[in-house]
Amino acid sequence: MQQLDAWTTATVINPLHQAVTEGDGADCDAACEAVKTAIRQKVLESYRNGQAAAAGGKSQPGAIRPRRQFSK
């Protein structure tokens, strides 16, 4: 959790704070887009790590598998 807090402060809070206090509207928009991109990358990284862990490990006893979604 400490690593996540440090990442959040460095990647989300500080850039937004700086854009609001020192920048103009364009700086705020650019900072927001950069933060959104960084969050998406972090979520994708976490997802891929979970997929890799699931593929390399055994199924957890009693684990609930998600239902498959079928298109109509």
N, CA, C and O atoms as a printed pandas DataFrame, in Angstrom:
     atom_number atom_name residue_name chain_id  residue_number  x_coord  y_coord  z_coord
0              1         N          MET        A               1    0.818   -1.197    0.000
1              2        CA          MET        A               1    0.000    0.000    0.000
2              3         C          MET        A               1    0.865    1.265    0.000
3              4         O          MET        A               1    0.469    2.290   -0.555
4              5         N          GLN        A               2    2.010    1.192    0.606
5              6        CA          GLN        A               2    2.890    2.359    0.614
6              7         C          GLN        A               2    3.353    2.695   -0.801
7              8         O          GLN        A               2    3.465    3.866   -1.163
8              9         N          GLN        A               3    3.622    1.657   -1.601
9             10        CA          GLN        A               3    4.027    1.894   -2.985
10            11         C          GLN        A               3    2.883    2.530   -3.775
11            12         O          GLN        A               3    3.107    3.432   -4.583
12            13         N          LEU        A               4    1.671    2.062   -3.543
13            14        CA          LEU        A               4    0.517    2.637   -4.221
14            15         C          LEU        A               4    0.305    4.089   -3.802
15            16         O          LEU        A               4    0.017    4.943   -4.640
16            17         N          ASP        A               5    0.447    4.368   -2.510
17            18        CA          ASP        A               5    0.317    5.744   -2.031
18            19         C          ASP        A               5    1.368    6.650   -2.665
19            20         O          ASP        A               5    1.061    7.770   -3.074
20            21         N          ALA        A               6    2.599    6.169   -2.746
21            22        CA          ALA        A               6    3.674    6.962   -3.345
22            23         C          ALA        A               6    3.398    7.199   -4.823
23            24         O          ALA        A               6    3.588    8.308   -5.323
24            25         N          TRP        A               7    2.946    6.153   -5.527
25            26        CA          TRP        A               7    2.619    6.293   -6.947
26            27         C          TRP        A               7    1.471    7.285   -7.132
27            28         O          TRP        A               7    1.522    8.134   -8.022
28            29         N          THR        A               8    0.452    7.182   -6.309
29            30        CA          THR        A               8   -0.709    8.068   -6.410
30            31         C          THR        A               8   -0.307    9.525   -6.186
31            32         O          THR        A               8   -0.743   10.417   -6.913
32            33         N          THR        A               9    0.516    9.752   -5.189
33            34        CA          THR        A               9    0.964   11.113   -4.904
34            35         C          THR        A               9    1.780   11.667   -6.062
35            36         O          THR        A               9    1.562   12.797   -6.500
36            37         N          ALA        A              10    2.720   10.869   -6.556
37            38        CA          ALA        A              10    3.617   11.343   -7.618
38            39         C          ALA        A              10    2.918   11.468   -8.962
39            40         O          ALA        A              10    3.217   12.383   -9.730
40            41         N          THR        A              11    1.990   10.560   -9.259
41            42        CA          THR        A              11    1.416   10.479  -10.595
42            43         C          THR        A              11    0.070   11.178  -10.731
43            44         O          THR        A              11   -0.299   11.612  -11.822
44            45         N          VAL        A              12   -0.660   11.288   -9.633
45            46        CA          VAL        A              12   -2.003   11.867   -9.696
46            47         C          VAL        A              12   -2.077   13.209   -8.957
47            48         O          VAL        A              12   -2.395   14.241   -9.548
48            49         N          ILE        A              13   -1.785   13.173   -7.686
49            50        CA          ILE        A              13   -2.014   14.355   -6.849
50            51         C          ILE        A              13   -1.091   15.508   -7.209
51            52         O          ILE        A              13   -1.554   16.624   -7.445
52            53         N          ASN        A              14    0.207   15.251   -7.253
53            54        CA          ASN        A              14    1.146   16.342   -7.516
54            55         C          ASN        A              14    0.939   17.010   -8.875
55            56         O          ASN        A              14    0.910   18.239   -8.939
56            57         N          PRO        A              15    0.792   16.246   -9.972
57            58        CA          PRO        A              15    0.570   16.926  -11.258
58            59         C          PRO        A              15   -0.724   17.749  -11.298
59            60         O          PRO        A              15   -0.746   18.844  -11.860
60            61         N          LEU        A              16   -1.788   17.227  -10.708
61            62        CA          LEU        A              16   -3.038   17.981  -10.700
62            63         C          LEU        A              16   -2.922   19.229   -9.833
63            64         O          LEU        A              16   -3.397   20.300  -10.212
64            65         N          HIS        A              17   -2.299   19.090   -8.686
65            66        CA          HIS        A              17   -2.107   20.231   -7.794
66            67         C          HIS        A              17   -1.273   21.309   -8.486
67            68         O          HIS        A              17   -1.604   22.493   -8.424
68            69         N          GLN        A              18   -0.210   20.901   -9.132
69            70        CA          GLN        A              18    0.655   21.859   -9.817
70            71         C          GLN        A              18   -0.096   22.551  -10.962
71            72         O          GLN        A              18    0.037   23.761  -11.146
72            73         N          ALA        A              19   -0.871   21.800  -11.718
73            74        CA          ALA        A              19   -1.617   22.385  -12.834
74            75         C          ALA        A              19   -2.646   23.395  -12.342
75            76         O          ALA        A              19   -2.859   24.428  -12.977
76            77         N          VAL        A              20   -3.276   23.101  -11.225
77            78        CA          VAL        A              20   -4.305   23.998  -10.695
78            79         C          VAL        A              20   -3.678   25.249  -10.083
79            80         O          VAL        A              20   -4.168   26.359  -10.290
80            81         N          THR        A              21   -2.600   25.067   -9.332
81            82        CA          THR        A              21   -2.028   26.215   -8.624
82            83         C          THR        A              21   -1.096   27.056   -9.472
83            84         O          THR        A              21   -0.957   28.255   -9.227
84            85         N          GLU        A              22   -0.444   26.446  -10.479
85            86        CA          GLU        A              22    0.568   27.180  -11.233
86            87         C          GLU        A              22    0.244   27.324  -12.725
87            88         O          GLU        A              22    0.902   28.086  -13.433
88            89         N          GLY        A              23   -0.749   26.607  -13.188
89            90        CA          GLY        A              23   -0.995   26.599  -14.628
90            91         C          GLY        A              23   -2.255   27.339  -15.018
91            92         O          GLY        A              23   -2.905   27.996  -14.206
92            93         N          ASP        A              24   -2.572   27.206  -16.289
93            94        CA          ASP        A              24   -3.809   27.782  -16.803
94            95         C          ASP        A              24   -4.753   26.642  -17.185
95            96         O          ASP        A              24   -4.474   25.486  -16.866
96            97         N          GLY        A              25   -5.839   26.937  -17.846
97            98        CA          GLY        A              25   -6.820   25.912  -18.208
98            99         C          GLY        A              25   -6.245   24.814  -19.071
99           100         O          GLY        A              25   -6.587   23.643  -18.902
100          101         N          ALA        A              26   -5.363   25.183  -20.004
101          102        CA          ALA        A              26   -4.756   24.174  -20.877
102          103         C          ALA        A              26   -3.857   23.239  -20.083
103          104         O          ALA        A              26   -3.800   22.040  -20.356
104          105         N          ASP        A              27   -3.154   23.792  -19.098
105          106        CA          ASP        A              27   -2.307   22.951  -18.247
106          107         C          ASP        A              27   -3.150   21.947  -17.462
107          108         O          ASP        A              27   -2.761   20.791  -17.296
108          109         N          CYS        A              28   -4.291   22.394  -16.989
109          110        CA          CYS        A              28   -5.186   21.512  -16.226
110          111         C          CYS        A              28   -5.712   20.389  -17.114
111          112         O          CYS        A              28   -5.758   19.230  -16.700
112          113         N          ASP        A              29   -6.107   20.737  -18.335
113          114        CA          ASP        A              29   -6.612   19.726  -19.264
114          115         C          ASP        A              29   -5.531   18.703  -19.590
115          116         O          ASP        A              29   -5.791   17.500  -19.601
116          117         N          ALA        A              30   -4.324   19.181  -19.854
117          118        CA          ALA        A              30   -3.214   18.276  -20.169
118          119         C          ALA        A              30   -2.876   17.392  -18.978
119          120         O          ALA        A              30   -2.606   16.202  -19.138
120          121         N          ALA        A              31   -2.890   17.971  -17.791
121          122        CA          ALA        A              31   -2.595   17.189  -16.586
122          123         C          ALA        A              31   -3.660   16.116  -16.369
123          124         O          ALA        A              31   -3.339   14.983  -16.007
124          125         N          CYS        A              32   -4.915   16.469  -16.587
125          126        CA          CYS        A              32   -6.002   15.491  -16.429
126          127         C          CYS        A              32   -5.839   14.334  -17.406
127          128         O          CYS        A              32   -6.012   13.176  -17.029
128          129         N          GLU        A              33   -5.510   14.635  -18.644
129          130        CA          GLU        A              33   -5.315   13.576  -19.645
130          131         C          GLU        A              33   -4.123   12.695  -19.276
131          132         O          GLU        A              33   -4.186   11.474  -19.424
132          133         N          ALA        A              34   -3.050   13.297  -18.801
133          134        CA          ALA        A              34   -1.868   12.524  -18.397
134          135         C          ALA        A              34   -2.188   11.625  -17.219
135          136         O          ALA        A              34   -1.728   10.485  -17.163
136          137         N          VAL        A              35   -2.970   12.127  -16.279
137          138        CA          VAL        A              35   -3.351   11.323  -15.107
138          139         C          VAL        A              35   -4.253   10.168  -15.535
139          140         O          VAL        A              35   -4.072    9.044  -15.068
140          141         N          LYS        A              36   -5.215   10.422  -16.410
141          142        CA          LYS        A              36   -6.085    9.352  -16.898
142          143         C          LYS        A              36   -5.274    8.255  -17.586
143          144         O          LYS        A              36   -5.511    7.067  -17.368
144          145         N          THR        A              37   -4.330    8.658  -18.405
145          146        CA          THR        A              37   -3.475    7.687  -19.100
146          147         C          THR        A              37   -2.664    6.871  -18.108
147          148         O          THR        A              37   -2.558    5.653  -18.245
148          149         N          ALA        A              38   -2.096    7.527  -17.120
149          150        CA          ALA        A              38   -1.284    6.832  -16.122
150          151         C          ALA        A              38   -2.117    5.829  -15.325
151          152         O          ALA        A              38   -1.656    4.727  -15.028
152          153         N          ILE        A              39   -3.336    6.214  -14.984
153          154        CA          ILE        A              39   -4.214    5.305  -14.233
154          155         C          ILE        A              39   -4.583    4.100  -15.093
155          156         O          ILE        A              39   -4.564    2.964  -14.619
156          157         N          ARG        A              40   -4.914    4.347  -16.345
157          158        CA          ARG        A              40   -5.248    3.229  -17.247
158          159         C          ARG        A              40   -4.065    2.273  -17.389
159          160         O          ARG        A              40   -4.243    1.055  -17.383
160          161         N          GLN        A              41   -2.864    2.823  -17.516
161          162        CA          GLN        A              41   -1.677    1.974  -17.624
162          163         C          GLN        A              41   -1.470    1.155  -16.366
163          164         O          GLN        A              41   -1.105   -0.018  -16.446
164          165         N          LYS        A              42   -1.696    1.754  -15.202
165          166        CA          LYS        A              42   -1.520    1.053  -13.929
166          167         C          LYS        A              42   -2.554   -0.061  -13.789
167          168         O          LYS        A              42   -2.226   -1.157  -13.335
168          169         N          VAL        A              43   -3.790    0.209  -14.173
169          170        CA          VAL        A              43   -4.844   -0.809  -14.105
170          171         C          VAL        A              43   -4.528   -1.954  -15.059
171          172         O          VAL        A              43   -4.684   -3.120  -14.696
172          173         N          LEU        A              44   -4.085   -1.638  -16.274
173          174        CA          LEU        A              44   -3.732   -2.670  -17.238
174          175         C          LEU        A              44   -2.562   -3.505  -16.737
175          176         O          LEU        A              44   -2.563   -4.727  -16.886
176          177         N          GLU        A              45   -1.565   -2.855  -16.145
177          178        CA          GLU        A              45   -0.426   -3.573  -15.567
178          179         C          GLU        A              45   -0.889   -4.537  -14.475
179          180         O          GLU        A              45   -0.446   -5.684  -14.422
180          181         N          SER        A              46   -1.774   -4.066  -13.614
181          182        CA          SER        A              46   -2.298   -4.902  -12.545
182          183         C          SER        A              46   -3.087   -6.083  -13.107
183          184         O          SER        A              46   -2.958   -7.209  -12.626
184          185         N          TYR        A              47   -3.900   -5.822  -14.121
185          186        CA          TYR        A              47   -4.680   -6.883  -14.768
186          187         C          TYR        A              47   -3.760   -7.947  -15.357
187          188         O          TYR        A              47   -3.971   -9.144  -15.163
188          189         N          ARG        A              48   -2.742   -7.494  -16.076
189          190        CA          ARG        A              48   -1.807   -8.445  -16.691
190          191         C          ARG        A              48   -1.038   -9.230  -15.648
191          192         O          ARG        A              48   -0.780  -10.419  -15.835
192          193         N          ASN        A              49   -0.672   -8.590  -14.560
193          194        CA          ASN        A              49   -0.003   -9.313  -13.479
194          195         C          ASN        A              49   -0.924  -10.387  -12.887
195          196         O          ASN        A              49   -0.481  -11.490  -12.567
196          197         N          GLY        A              50   -2.196  -10.051  -12.749
197          198        CA          GLY        A              50   -3.160  -11.032  -12.250
198          199         C          GLY        A              50   -3.352  -12.180  -13.216
199          200         O          GLY        A              50   -3.464  -13.334  -12.802
200          201         N          GLN        A              51   -3.391  -11.872  -14.507
201          202        CA          GLN        A              51   -3.527  -12.922  -15.513
202          203         C          GLN        A              51   -2.306  -13.838  -15.500
203          204         O          GLN        A              51   -2.440  -15.059  -15.581
204          205         N          ALA        A              52   -1.121  -13.249  -15.398
205          206        CA          ALA        A              52    0.109  -14.041  -15.378
206          207         C          ALA        A              52    0.164  -14.911  -14.130
207          208         O          ALA        A              52    0.588  -16.064  -14.197
208          209         N          ALA        A              53   -0.259  -14.372  -13.001
209          210        CA          ALA        A              53   -0.250  -15.144  -11.763
210          211         C          ALA        A              53   -1.240  -16.298  -11.840
211          212         O          ALA        A              53   -0.956  -17.398  -11.368
212          213         N          ALA        A              54   -2.403  -16.046  -12.438
213          214        CA          ALA        A              54   -3.416  -17.093  -12.563
214          215         C          ALA        A              54   -2.957  -18.187  -13.519
215          216         O          ALA        A              54   -3.223  -19.366  -13.288
216          217         N          ALA        A              55   -2.278  -17.806  -14.574
217          218        CA          ALA        A              55   -1.815  -18.792  -15.555
218          219         C          ALA        A              55   -0.686  -19.643  -15.006
219          220         O          ALA        A              55   -0.562  -20.817  -15.355
220          221         N          GLY        A              56    0.126  -19.067  -14.160
221          222        CA          GLY        A              56    1.282  -19.784  -13.638
222          223         C          GLY        A              56    1.000  -20.570  -12.373
223          224         O          GLY        A              56    1.794  -21.427  -11.986
224          225         N          GLY        A              57   -0.104  -20.294  -11.734
225          226        CA          GLY        A              57   -0.406  -20.943  -10.468
226          227         C          GLY        A              57   -1.553  -21.918  -10.585
227          228         O          GLY        A              57   -2.192  -22.039  -11.630
228          229         N          LYS        A              58   -1.796  -22.596   -9.510
229          230        CA          LYS        A              58   -2.920  -23.524   -9.463
230          231         C          LYS        A              58   -4.180  -22.756   -9.095
231          232         O          LYS        A              58   -4.119  -21.675   -8.508
232          233         N          SER        A              59   -5.309  -23.326   -9.445
233          234        CA          SER        A              59   -6.574  -22.728   -9.060
234          235         C          SER        A              59   -6.709  -22.764   -7.554
235          236         O          SER        A              59   -6.303  -23.723   -6.899
236          237         N          GLN        A              60   -7.277  -21.720   -7.023
237          238        CA          GLN        A              60   -7.508  -21.659   -5.597
238          239         C          GLN        A              60   -8.716  -22.530   -5.258
239          240         O          GLN        A              60   -9.744  -22.444   -5.930
240          241         N          PRO        A              61   -8.607  -23.360   -4.233
241          242        CA          PRO        A              61   -9.775  -24.160   -3.856
242          243         C          PRO        A              61  -10.924  -23.243   -3.449
243          244         O          PRO        A              61  -10.740  -22.304   -2.674
244          245         N          GLY        A              62  -12.077  -23.519   -3.967
245          246        CA          GLY        A              62  -13.257  -22.732   -3.637
246          247         C          GLY        A              62  -13.318  -21.399   -4.356
247          248         O          GLY        A              62  -14.205  -20.590   -4.083
248          249         N          ALA        A              63  -12.399  -21.160   -5.262
249          250        CA          ALA        A              63  -12.406  -19.892   -5.990
250          251         C          ALA        A              63  -13.609  -19.838   -6.918
251          252         O          ALA        A              63  -14.001  -20.843   -7.511
252          253         N          ILE        A              64  -14.173  -18.679   -7.032
253          254        CA          ILE        A              64  -15.326  -18.485   -7.896
254          255         C          ILE        A              64  -14.827  -17.981   -9.237
255          256         O          ILE        A              64  -14.138  -16.963   -9.308
256          257         N          ARG        A              65  -15.170  -18.686  -10.288
257          258        CA          ARG        A              65  -14.770  -18.276  -11.624
258          259         C          ARG        A              65  -15.830  -17.360  -12.187
259          260         O          ARG        A              65  -17.022  -17.602  -11.994
260          261         N          PRO        A              66  -15.420  -16.310  -12.881
261          262        CA          PRO        A              66  -16.416  -15.414  -13.475
262          263         C          PRO        A              66  -17.195  -16.116  -14.577
263          264         O          PRO        A              66  -16.680  -16.998  -15.264
264          265         N          ARG        A              67  -18.435  -15.706  -14.726
265          266        CA          ARG        A              67  -19.265  -16.261  -15.791
266          267         C          ARG        A              67  -18.782  -15.742  -17.127
267          268         O          ARG        A              67  -18.305  -14.611  -17.229
268          269         N          ARG        A              68  -18.905  -16.553  -18.133
269          270        CA          ARG        A              68  -18.555  -16.119  -19.490
270          271         C          ARG        A              68  -19.695  -15.302  -20.042
271          272         O          ARG        A              68  -20.864  -15.631  -19.845
272          273         N          GLN        A              69  -19.355  -14.252  -20.725
273          274        CA          GLN        A              69  -20.357  -13.391  -21.358
274          275         C          GLN        A              69  -20.492  -13.804  -22.809
275          276         O          GLN        A              69  -19.502  -13.860  -23.539
276          277         N          PHE        A              70  -21.693  -14.089  -23.221
277          278        CA          PHE        A              70  -21.962  -14.467  -24.597
278          279         C          PHE        A              70  -22.754  -13.360  -25.259
279          280         O          PHE        A              70  -23.713  -12.835  -24.693
280          281         N          SER        A              71  -22.344  -13.017  -26.450
281          282        CA          SER        A              71  -23.102  -11.987  -27.177
282          283         C          SER        A              71  -24.323  -12.610  -27.827
283          284         O          SER        A              71  -24.338  -13.796  -28.156
284          285         N          LYS        A              72  -25.331  -11.798  -28.002
285          286        CA          LYS        A              72  -26.584  -12.290  -28.574
286          287         C          LYS        A              72  -26.588  -12.172  -30.056
287          288         O          LYS        A              72  -27.569  -12.540  -30.702
